[in-house]
Structure formats: C-alpha cells, structure tokens
Amino acid sequence: MAYKITDDCISCGACADACPVSCISEGDSKYVIDADSCLSCGACAGTCPVGAPVEE
C-alpha cells in the first residue's frame, strides 16, 4: 500500500529528501506522494518530524 501525507505536514521537505524514488513533491499546502510511484518503503515516515506520512 502506498503512503499518503496527512494534514499534519509542516512542509519541511524531510520526506522528499528521504524518498529513494523521488515520488514526493511540494503541493499547495503540504507535500504530496505520487501513489503510483511509491514503493511503500516507509523512508518518508521514518524521517518526518511530525509523523505526517502514513500508510493508506
């Protein structure tokens, strides 16, 4: 299952830097994950200071 980023996101970019396939980009109010490219590796969740990335 792909990850998604909740509204808890503070737009720090830590998740995007940690993603091995670069499927995370900056959205209008928070970062977003391209579910089709997500490997569900959890690297984003492991680096997020507020726990915004969660499995769908």
C-alpha positions in Angstrom: 0.0 0.0 0.0 1.2 3.5 -0.8 1.8 6.1 1.7 -0.1 9.4 1.9 0.8 12.6 3.7 -1.8 13.9 6.2 -2.7 17.5 7.1 -0.1 17.3 9.9 2.6 18.1 7.3 4.6 21.2 8.1 6.2 21.3 4.6 9.8 20.8 5.9 10.8 18.6 2.9 12.4 15.9 5.0 10.2 13.2 3.5 11.0 14.3 -0.1 14.8 14.2 0.6 14.4 10.6 2.1 12.4 9.1 -0.7 14.5 6.7 -2.8 12.3 7.1 -5.9 11.6 10.8 -5.7 7.8 10.4 -5.7 7.2 13.2 -3.1 6.8 16.8 -4.2 5.7 20.0 -2.7 1.9 20.7 -3.0 -0.1 23.8 -2.4 -0.4 23.4 1.4 1.6 20.2 2.1 3.9 17.7 0.4 2.2 15.0 -1.7 3.1 11.5 -2.7 2.6 10.0 -6.1 0.9 6.7 -5.1 1.7 5.1 -8.4 5.4 5.5 -7.9 5.5 4.9 -4.1 7.4 1.7 -3.1 5.8 1.7 0.4 9.3 1.5 1.9 8.5 3.9 4.8 11.6 6.0 4.4 9.4 9.2 4.5 7.6 8.1 7.6 10.9 7.4 9.3 12.3 10.9 8.7 9.2 13.0 9.2 9.4 15.0 12.5 5.6 15.2 12.9 4.6 11.7 11.5 2.6 13.0 8.6 3.3 10.2 6.1 1.0 7.2 6.9 0.1 4.0 5.0 -3.2 4.2 3.1 
